[in-house]
Amino acid sequence: MRGGGSIGYLTKEGFRNVYVNRLMSIASISVLFSCLIMIGTAFLMLVNIDYFISGIEEQNVILVFIKDEASQLQAEELGEDIRALSNVKNCVFVPKEEAFRQQLEELGDSAYLFEGMEKNPLPDAFKVTIKDMEQFDATVQKLNSIDNVLRVRDNGDLASKLALLRRAVSVISIGIISLLLVVSLFIIANTVRITMFSRRLEISIMKSVGATNWFVRWPFMLEGMILGAVSGILATLAVWGVYRAVVGAFANLLTSFGRSGALPFKNYAFLLLLSFLAIGIAAGALGSFTSIGKYLKEQESAGIEE
């Protein structure tokens, strides 16, 4: 049996092995399925925490007050200079009349204290939001150096805390995901190794009739890839269900972070499916390849010739 016939036969053997050894197949799928769910959960937590931090950052605006003696043309030029800064995301002009009206609304019943005031004490200003909170202090310094800037009001402490929180969340989440990937590979390799031990007679017969190492390896690798693909599909569906349940249970709490709610799962569904399939297939193939390789070497060292 050569060429395409051999590949076709070995491929059919891989699919047949999944069914014949269905108890071990279920065990392998369950293990990898659990690891993928944890990876998916950690990933969705990371993107949502980053999303909520971004919402808080957008509320942490910088107010750039314009000098009273600045002309309208100079104020417009100031706005252009602010927008030209690389770290500025948005810059909105706030007339002093609007700022004063908003101030009165925030005071509520105490607004009567300003009744009869003939002159608006507030200057015109620009409301500025930035892209990267890591560069917050540097951006504030650049804003202060622009002509016709009266002063800059910012909340540097909150900005530094948000930047630190974002770094910490990223490092922890990436560490968890990386650890789970290693654990997935280790578990699937050992699960396949147990499977092979239960089928050592089958492997010995294949070797005794002259089968090459690759002839023995391919059905096991294909079996691992099939199990990995099934695990990836099931894990995607499970993460979707868990995510919907969690978001529904904590909907009111999530809206308190300055956003309308958590990110829609559909934004990441395709990415998760592809990632889970890639991880599952790679873990199954690599785990099977490593385990069968070690087993064949042990057999050869015990006197079984290729």
C-alpha positions in Angstrom: 0.0 0.0 0.0 1.7 3.2 -1.2 1.2 6.9 -1.6 -2.4 8.1 -1.3 -3.6 4.6 -0.4 -1.4 4.5 2.7 -2.4 8.0 3.7 -6.1 7.2 3.2 -5.8 4.0 5.2 -3.9 5.6 8.1 -6.4 8.5 8.1 -9.3 6.1 8.3 -7.5 4.3 11.1 -7.2 7.6 13.0 -11.0 8.2 12.8 -11.7 4.6 13.7 -9.4 4.8 16.7 -11.5 7.7 18.1 -14.6 5.5 18.1 -13.0 2.2 19.1 -11.3 3.9 22.1 -14.2 6.2 22.9 -13.8 6.1 26.6 -10.2 7.4 26.4 -11.4 9.8 23.7 -14.0 11.2 26.0 -11.4 11.5 28.7 -9.0 13.4 26.4 -11.7 15.7 25.2 -12.9 16.4 28.7 -9.4 17.3 29.9 -8.5 19.6 26.9 -12.1 21.0 27.0 -11.6 22.1 30.6 -8.3 23.7 29.9 -9.7 25.6 26.9 -12.6 26.9 28.9 -10.2 28.3 31.5 -8.1 29.9 28.7 -11.2 31.4 27.1 -12.5 32.7 30.4 -9.1 34.3 31.3 -9.0 35.9 27.8 -12.5 37.4 28.0 -11.8 38.7 31.5 -8.7 40.4 30.2 -10.4 42.1 27.3 -13.4 43.2 29.5 -11.2 44.6 32.2 -9.2 46.5 29.6 -12.6 47.7 28.2 -13.8 49.0 31.6 -10.4 50.6 32.3 -10.7 52.4 29.0 -14.1 53.7 30.0 -12.7 55.1 33.3 -9.8 56.6 31.3 -12.2 58.4 29.0 -13.9 60.0 32.0 -10.5 61.1 33.3 -10.3 64.1 31.0 -7.7 66.9 31.1 -9.1 70.5 31.1 -6.8 73.0 29.3 -7.9 76.6 30.2 -7.4 79.4 27.8 -6.0 82.8 28.8 -8.7 85.5 28.9 -6.7 87.8 26.7 -6.4 85.2 23.9 -8.3 86.1 20.7 -10.6 83.8 18.9 -8.0 83.1 16.3 -5.4 82.3 19.0 -7.9 80.0 20.7 -8.4 78.1 17.5 -4.7 77.8 16.9 -4.4 76.5 20.5 -6.9 73.8 19.7 -5.0 72.8 16.6 -1.7 72.6 18.5 -3.4 70.4 21.1 -4.9 68.1 18.5 -1.4 67.8 16.8 0.0 66.1 19.9 0.5 62.4 19.1 -1.0 61.2 22.4 -4.2 63.3 22.1 -7.3 61.2 21.2 -9.9 63.9 21.3 -10.1 67.7 21.9 -13.4 69.5 22.4 -13.8 73.3 22.9 -15.9 74.2 25.9 -17.2 77.8 26.0 -17.1 79.4 29.4 -20.9 80.0 29.2 -21.5 76.2 28.8 -19.0 75.4 31.5 -20.7 77.8 33.9 -24.2 76.4 33.1 -22.9 72.8 33.8 -21.4 74.0 37.0 -24.7 75.4 38.2 -26.5 72.1 37.2 -24.0 70.2 39.3 -24.5 72.5 42.3 -28.3 71.8 42.2 -30.1 73.6 45.1 -26.9 75.5 46.0 -26.9 77.2 42.6 -28.8 80.2 44.1 -25.5 81.4 45.6 -24.4 82.5 42.1 -27.6 84.4 41.3 -26.9 88.0 40.4 -23.3 87.4 39.4 -22.6 89.7 36.5 -19.4 88.2 35.2 -18.7 84.6 34.4 -15.6 83.6 36.5 -14.7 80.6 34.3 -12.4 80.8 31.3 -12.9 79.1 28.0 -11.3 75.6 27.9 -10.6 72.5 25.9 -11.6 69.1 27.1 -8.8 66.7 26.2 -8.8 62.9 26.3 -5.6 61.0 25.6 -4.7 57.6 24.0 -2.1 56.2 26.3 -2.2 56.7 30.0 1.4 55.6 30.3 2.3 59.0 28.6 0.0 61.0 30.8 2.6 63.1 32.6 4.6 63.8 29.4 1.4 64.9 27.6 0.4 67.3 30.5 3.9 68.9 30.3 3.5 69.4 26.5 0.1 71.0 27.1 1.5 73.4 29.7 4.2 74.5 27.2 1.7 75.6 24.5 1.2 79.3 24.1 -2.0 80.9 25.5 -2.6 78.1 28.0 -3.7 79.6 31.3 -3.4 76.3 33.2 -4.0 72.6 32.9 -6.2 70.7 35.3 -5.6 67.0 35.5 -5.9 64.0 37.8 -2.4 62.5 37.5 -2.8 60.2 40.5 -5.8 58.4 39.0 -4.0 58.2 35.6 -0.9 56.5 37.1 -3.1 54.1 39.1 -5.1 53.1 36.0 -1.9 52.6 34.0 -0.5 50.4 36.8 -3.8 48.4 36.9 -3.7 47.9 33.2 -0.1 46.6 33.3 -0.9 44.3 36.2 -4.0 42.8 34.6 -2.2 42.2 31.3 0.8 40.5 33.0 -1.4 38.3 35.2 -3.8 37.3 32.4 -1.0 36.5 29.9 0.8 34.5 32.6 -2.4 32.5 33.4 -3.1 31.8 29.7 0.5 30.7 29.1 0.4 28.4 32.1 -2.9 26.9 31.0 -1.4 26.3 27.5 1.5 24.4 29.0 -0.8 22.4 31.3 -3.0 21.5 28.3 -0.1 20.2 26.3 1.2 18.2 29.3 -2.1 16.7 30.1 -3.0 15.7 26.5 0.4 14.2 26.1 0.0 12.1 29.2 -3.5 11.1 28.2 -2.4 9.9 24.8 0.5 8.1 26.5 -2.1 6.2 28.7 -4.1 5.4 25.5 -1.0 4.0 23.9 -0.2 1.9 26.9 -3.6 0.3 26.7 -3.0 -0.4 23.0 0.6 -1.6 23.3 -0.3 -5.0 21.7 -1.7 -3.3 18.6 1.5 -1.2 18.3 3.7 -4.2 18.8 1.9 -6.2 16.1 2.3 -3.2 13.7 6.0 -3.0 14.4 6.4 -6.8 14.1 5.1 -6.8 10.5 7.5 -4.1 9.5 5.5 -0.9 10.0 7.7 2.2 10.1 7.6 4.7 12.9 5.7 7.2 10.8 3.2 4.5 9.9 2.6 3.9 13.6 2.6 7.6 14.5 0.2 9.0 12.0 -3.1 7.4 13.2 -2.3 8.5 16.8 -1.4 12.1 15.7 -4.6 12.3 13.6 -6.6 10.9 16.5 -5.1 13.6 18.8 -5.9 16.3 16.2 -9.5 15.1 15.9 -9.9 15.1 19.7 -8.4 18.6 19.8 -10.7 20.0 17.2 -13.8 18.5 18.9 -12.6 20.0 22.2 -12.1 23.4 20.6 -15.6 23.5 19.2 -17.2 22.3 22.4 -15.1 24.8 24.5 -16.2 27.7 22.3 -19.9 26.8 22.8 -19.3 26.4 26.6 -17.5 29.7 27.0 -20.3 31.4 25.1 -22.9 29.9 27.5 -20.8 30.8 30.6 -20.2 34.3 29.4 -23.9 34.9 28.7 -24.8 33.7 32.2 -22.1 35.8 33.9 -22.9 38.9 32.0 -26.6 38.5 32.6 -26.1 37.9 36.4 -23.8 41.0 36.8 -25.4 43.3 34.3 -26.2 46.0 36.8 -22.7 45.9 38.3 -21.0 46.1 34.9 -22.9 49.2 33.9 -21.4 51.0 36.9 -18.0 50.9 35.3 -18.9 53.7 32.9 -19.9 51.4 30.1 -23.2 50.1 28.8 -22.2 46.6 29.8 -19.7 43.9 28.9 -18.3 43.4 25.4 -20.6 41.3 23.1 -19.3 37.7 22.8 -19.8 37.9 19.0 -16.9 40.3 18.8 -14.6 37.5 19.8 -16.5 34.3 18.9 -14.6 33.7 15.6 -11.2 34.5 17.2 -11.9 32.2 20.1 -13.1 29.4 17.7 -10.0 29.7 15.5 -7.7 29.9 18.6 -9.3 26.9 20.3 -9.2 24.8 17.1 -5.5 25.8 16.6 -4.6 25.1 20.3 -6.6 21.8 20.3 -5.2 20.5 17.1 -1.7 21.5 17.9 -1.9 20.1 21.4 -3.4 16.9 20.1 -0.8 16.5 17.3 2.2 17.5 19.4 1.1 15.5 22.4 0.6 12.4 20.4 3.8 12.9 18.4 5.8 13.3 21.6 4.2 10.4 23.5 4.3 7.9 20.6 8.0 8.9 19.9 8.9 8.2 23.5 7.0 4.9 23.5 8.7 3.7 20.3 12.1 4.6 21.6 11.4 2.6 24.8 10.3 -0.3 22.6 13.4 -0.1 20.5 15.6 0.1 23.5 13.8 -3.0 24.8 14.9 -4.9 21.7 12.1 -4.2 19.1 13.7 -3.4 15.8 12.2 -0.9 13.4 
